Amino acid sequence: MTDPSTTSLSLLSSAIAGVVARATPAIVSVHSHRSRASGFIWKPNIVVTADETLADEGEISIELSDGTVRPARIAGRDHTTDVALLRFDTQDDTKEIAPIKLSPDVPMLGSLSVVVAAERGLPAAALGTVSLVGGRWRSLRGGEIDVRVELDVRLRHSHQGGLVLDATGDAIGMAVLGPRRVLVIPTATIERVAGRLETHGRIAQGYLGVGLQPVKLDDGIGAMVMNVDKSGPSSAAGMRQGDVIVGWNDSRISGVRSLLQALGPDSVGSAVDVTVRRAGEPVRLKLTIGERPET
């Protein structure tokens, strides 16, 4: 008589293997100057990968699931959300690979998840569980992530950029290494950021044109202006070196980081009321946020 538990485990194992097998054709291995990572085909000839894994110099290539290697070039990258786009050219003898379809679903806490990645051109997979599900949050670099999802799974450095699948096989995001945890860059963030990168090659960030240093005040925290870009928006608004920013649109600031977090893509061109202390006296300035120049 067959043990029912054995049958159940066998069915689960076969189901997971099937989920992985369906995703692997769209998984690629990314090679850039002494660095290896994973990625997936988002659109024809366009790969999404983890920005943090890409070298800042040298040539880039991708290895497709059939073993063919193609040169690639960076089409856009956003270090704040860890999303990067690579373009590659196909050849006449290259079989067209269907891009992966991303699902907007948010996984349930405790549900199974599978990370499908590449290891030196070979497909790799890791099974884990969703250990945390939360709301919208900002990365340490100021990027806006639409939902917080953490995985209890072992992730190698070279597996960053791999696809995260739920138990039904739907692709729900990209796996990256966070501080002491594995994070998912969700579909909503990928689609929003990758769409802008495909069109513009970069994500615009707000720019004040000042160097800031946090300072403690008797009644809170301020941001002291250490230097001013003479051609920047703060200079045009009349801000001076030595001013201490204490207010932003009639709200008290909580530090330098809170100011930087307010300078997202949608902030460019918006006008804000800034309150500074100059020689101990309050001064109100009207400032139009600029776009951070490329470096």
C-alpha positions in Angstrom: 0.0 0.0 0.0 1.4 3.4 -1.0 2.1 5.8 1.9 -0.2 8.9 1.3 2.5 11.2 2.7 5.0 9.9 0.2 2.6 10.5 -2.6 1.9 14.1 -1.4 5.6 14.9 -1.1 6.2 13.5 -4.6 3.3 15.6 -6.0 4.7 18.7 -4.3 8.2 18.0 -5.6 7.0 17.5 -9.1 4.9 20.7 -9.0 7.9 22.8 -7.8 10.1 21.3 -10.5 7.4 22.1 -13.1 7.2 25.7 -11.9 11.0 26.1 -12.2 11.1 24.4 -15.6 8.6 26.8 -17.0 10.6 29.9 -15.8 14.1 28.8 -16.7 14.0 29.7 -20.5 13.7 33.4 -19.6 16.5 33.3 -17.0 20.0 34.6 -18.0 23.4 34.7 -16.4 24.9 38.2 -16.4 28.7 38.7 -16.6 30.3 42.1 -15.9 33.9 42.7 -15.0 34.7 40.1 -12.3 31.0 40.0 -11.3 28.3 37.4 -12.0 24.6 37.8 -11.4 21.3 36.7 -12.7 18.6 38.3 -14.7 15.4 37.6 -16.7 14.1 38.6 -20.1 11.5 41.4 -19.4 10.8 42.4 -23.0 12.3 41.1 -26.3 16.0 41.8 -26.2 15.7 43.5 -22.8 16.9 42.0 -19.5 16.1 43.1 -16.0 18.9 42.5 -13.4 20.0 43.8 -10.1 21.8 47.1 -10.4 24.1 46.5 -7.4 25.7 43.5 -9.1 26.8 45.4 -12.2 30.4 46.6 -12.5 30.9 50.2 -13.2 33.3 49.5 -16.0 34.2 46.9 -18.6 32.2 44.8 -21.0 28.9 43.1 -20.2 27.6 39.9 -21.6 24.6 37.6 -20.9 24.4 33.8 -21.3 21.0 32.6 -22.4 19.4 29.4 -21.2 20.5 27.6 -24.3 24.2 28.4 -23.6 24.7 31.1 -26.2 26.5 34.2 -25.1 25.6 37.6 -26.3 27.2 41.0 -25.7 24.9 43.4 -23.8 24.9 47.1 -22.9 23.4 49.0 -20.1 20.1 50.6 -21.2 19.4 52.2 -17.9 20.0 51.7 -14.2 18.5 53.0 -10.9 20.7 52.4 -7.9 17.9 53.6 -5.5 15.6 50.7 -6.4 18.3 48.2 -7.6 16.7 47.9 -11.0 18.9 47.9 -14.1 18.1 47.2 -17.8 20.4 45.5 -20.3 19.9 45.4 -24.1 21.3 42.6 -26.2 21.1 41.7 -29.9 19.9 38.4 -31.2 21.3 36.6 -34.2 19.5 34.8 -37.0 20.3 31.4 -35.4 19.1 32.4 -32.0 15.7 31.1 -31.0 13.4 33.9 -29.8 12.8 33.6 -26.1 9.4 34.7 -24.7 9.7 37.4 -22.1 8.6 36.5 -18.6 5.1 37.8 -17.6 5.2 39.5 -14.3 2.3 39.2 -11.9 1.1 42.1 -9.8 0.0 39.7 -7.0 1.5 40.2 -3.5 2.3 36.9 -1.8 0.8 35.8 1.5 2.9 35.7 4.6 4.2 32.2 5.2 3.5 31.0 1.6 6.1 29.1 -0.4 8.3 30.9 -2.9 11.0 29.8 -5.4 13.9 31.9 -6.6 15.0 30.9 -10.1 18.4 32.2 -11.0 21.5 31.2 -13.0 24.9 29.9 -11.9 27.6 30.1 -14.5 25.0 29.6 -17.3 23.1 26.8 -15.6 19.7 27.2 -14.0 19.5 27.3 -10.3 16.6 27.2 -7.9 16.1 27.8 -4.1 12.9 27.1 -2.2 11.8 29.2 0.8 9.0 31.0 2.5 7.7 34.5 2.5 8.8 35.7 6.0 7.5 39.3 5.9 4.9 41.3 4.0 4.5 45.0 4.5 3.5 48.3 2.9 5.4 50.8 0.7 8.9 51.6 1.9 12.1 53.4 0.9 15.4 51.8 0.4 18.6 53.0 2.2 19.4 54.9 -1.1 16.0 56.6 -1.1 14.2 54.5 -3.7 10.5 54.0 -3.4 9.6 50.3 -3.2 5.8 49.6 -3.6 5.6 46.7 -1.1 8.0 45.1 1.3 8.5 41.4 0.9 11.2 39.4 2.6 12.1 35.8 2.0 13.5 33.1 4.2 15.8 31.6 1.6 19.5 31.3 1.0 20.6 33.5 -1.9 24.0 33.5 -3.4 25.5 36.8 -4.6 25.4 35.5 -8.2 21.7 34.7 -7.8 20.7 38.3 -7.3 18.5 39.5 -10.2 16.8 36.1 -10.3 13.0 35.7 -10.5 10.9 35.1 -7.4 7.9 32.8 -8.1 4.9 32.1 -5.9 3.5 28.6 -5.5 1.4 28.9 -8.6 4.5 29.8 -10.7 3.6 33.4 -11.2 6.6 35.8 -11.2 6.1 38.3 -8.4 9.5 40.1 -8.5 13.3 40.1 -8.4 15.4 38.7 -5.6 18.2 40.9 -4.1 20.3 40.8 -1.0 19.4 43.4 1.6 21.1 44.0 5.0 21.0 40.6 6.6 17.9 39.5 4.6 16.7 38.6 1.1 14.4 41.2 -0.3 12.0 41.1 -3.3 11.8 44.0 -5.6 8.1 43.6 -6.5 6.5 43.7 -9.9 4.9 47.1 -9.4 8.3 48.7 -8.8 10.0 46.8 -11.6 7.4 47.8 -14.1 7.4 51.5 -13.0 11.2 51.9 -12.9 12.0 49.7 -15.9 9.4 51.6 -18.0 11.1 54.9 -17.3 14.6 53.4 -17.8 13.5 52.0 -21.2 12.3 55.5 -22.3 14.8 57.8 -20.7 17.8 55.6 -19.6 17.8 57.0 -16.1 15.5 57.9 -13.2 15.3 61.6 -12.6 16.0 62.6 -9.0 15.3 65.9 -7.3 18.2 68.3 -6.7 18.7 71.1 -4.2 22.3 71.9 -5.1 23.6 72.0 -1.6 25.8 69.9 0.7 24.1 69.2 4.0 25.3 68.2 7.4 22.9 67.2 10.3 23.0 69.5 13.3 21.4 69.3 16.7 19.3 72.3 17.8 17.8 73.2 21.1 14.3 72.4 19.7 15.1 69.6 17.3 17.3 68.6 14.3 18.3 70.8 11.4 20.3 70.4 8.2 23.2 72.9 7.9 24.2 74.0 4.4 27.9 73.3 4.0 28.3 74.4 0.4 26.0 75.7 -2.3 26.1 75.0 -6.1 26.1 78.5 -7.6 24.1 77.2 -10.6 21.7 75.1 -8.5 18.1 75.8 -7.4 19.0 76.6 -3.7 21.4 79.4 -4.9 18.7 80.8 -7.1 16.3 80.8 -4.1 18.8 82.8 -2.0 20.1 80.0 0.2 23.5 80.6 1.7 26.3 78.6 3.2 25.8 78.4 6.9 22.0 78.4 6.7 20.3 75.7 8.7 17.2 74.1 7.1 14.5 73.5 9.7 11.3 73.5 7.8 9.9 72.0 4.5 6.4 73.1 3.4 5.4 74.2 6.9 6.6 70.9 8.4 9.5 70.5 10.7 12.3 68.3 9.1 13.5 65.2 11.0 17.0 65.3 9.5 19.0 65.2 6.3 17.7 61.8 5.3 14.1 63.1 5.4 15.1 65.8 2.9 16.8 63.4 0.6 13.7 61.1 0.6 11.6 64.0 -0.5 13.6 64.3 -3.7 12.1 61.5 -5.7 11.4 61.5 -9.4 8.0 63.2 -9.0 9.6 66.1 -7.0 11.4 67.6 -10.0 9.9 70.9 -11.0 7.8 71.3 -7.9 7.9 74.4 -5.7 8.5 74.1 -2.0 8.6 76.6 1.0 11.8 76.1 2.9 12.4 77.7 6.3 16.1 78.3 7.3 17.7 79.8 10.3 20.2 82.4 9.3 22.3 83.9 12.2 19.5 82.6 14.5 16.7 84.3 12.7 14.1 82.4 10.6 14.1 83.1 6.8 11.5 81.7 4.4 12.6 80.8 0.9 10.6 79.7 -2.2 12.6 77.0 -4.0 11.9 75.1 -7.2 13.4 71.6 -7.1 15.7 70.9 -10.0 16.8 67.6 -11.6 20.0 66.1 -10.3 22.7 66.2 -13.1 24.2 63.1 -14.4 27.6 62.3 -12.9 
